[in-house]
Amino acid sequence: MTENKLVEQVVIYGCGGSGRELAWLAASCRRGRKKYQAVCFMDDDQARQGQKVNGIPVMSLEETRRVYPEARAVCSAGSPVIREKMVENAARFGFDFATLIHPRVERSGHVEIGPGAVICAGSVVTVNVIIGRHVQINVNCTVSHDAVLGDYCTLAPGAHITGCNRLGRGVFVGAGAVIINGNINEPIVIGDNAVIGAGAVVTASILAGVTVAGVPARPVT
């Protein structure tokens, strides 16, 4: 292979804190013999375009598509709602999406991972797990057997998803939160767009759109 064919170009949508972390993650990742390279940030803020962030240029989506037509995108926002809008915007410009998995992620061969997903260093994904499109799993998270993470879910650092949990689309799990085990016949189900506060311990299913916090987790009024 030539040197160019050994490099997988990635563009990071958003140059804030999450975006800078994803650029670092990309530099650590490999796919077979290929290594990833974050060639630029894309940002909708015109004031940021033309600058450099951590040595990486910031461009508009239109310019990025023109300069790096073969690059695949990763969307950085921690908010599931904002990330979904970013994905839709990038797709309108014709971008495909990269999946980034740090080499220090432990996972079995019985894990399904959707396009655009991100799994950061120190995380463990065990067996018979389904991870949807554009899911973010931050550093030092665990996802245990028979868990399902719907599209656009976010696990903040140190979140723990135990066995037989079902997370709907766009669920946000705060830093250090824990969802206890369900079982195959009666999984714990977290409804679409629910929010689990940092440090919460979830012991029962949560309805869609509900925010919970505390130990045990209760709806926030």
C-alpha positions, 0 to 999 in steps of 0.5 A: 500500500502507498502511504496515502492509502494507509491513512483514513481521513476523518473530519470532526464536526465541531471544534469544542471540547468534545471535538478536540477529544475526538481528534485525539481519539482519531489519532489513536485509532487504526482499521487494519493497517490503516491509521486515522487522521483528523484532517480538519474540524468543520464548524458552522461558526464563521468566526472559527473558520480559517483558524486552527485548533490544536494545530488542525484547521477549521473549515466550513462544511462546504469547504471541507467537502471540496478539499477532502472529498474522500474524508468521513465525518464524526459528529462531536456534540455530547447532546443527542439532540444536537448531534442528530442535527449535525448528522443530518446537516453533514449528510446533506453535504454528502458525507459518510460517517466514520466509526472510532473505537480506541485500541484500549476498548475491550469488546467481544466478537458479539457486539454490533456497532452502528456507523458514526459510533464512538467508543473511547479509551478504557471502556468495556463492551461485553457480549450480545450488545447492540450499539446504534448509529452515532452513539457516543461511549465516553472514557471508562464506561461499561456496557454489559451483556444483552444491552441495547443502546439506541441511535444517538445515545450518549454515555458520559464518562464512567457510566455503567450499563449493566445486563439486559438494559434497553436504551431508546433513541437519544438517551443521555446517561450522565457521568458515573450513573449506573443502570442496574441489571434487568433480565432477558424476560423483563429488561430495564427499558429507558425511553427515548430522549430520557436523561439520567443525571450524573451519579444516579442509580436507575433501578426501574424502567424510565418513560420517554422524555423523563429526567431522573436523578439521585439514588435511587433515581427519581423523576426531577420535577 
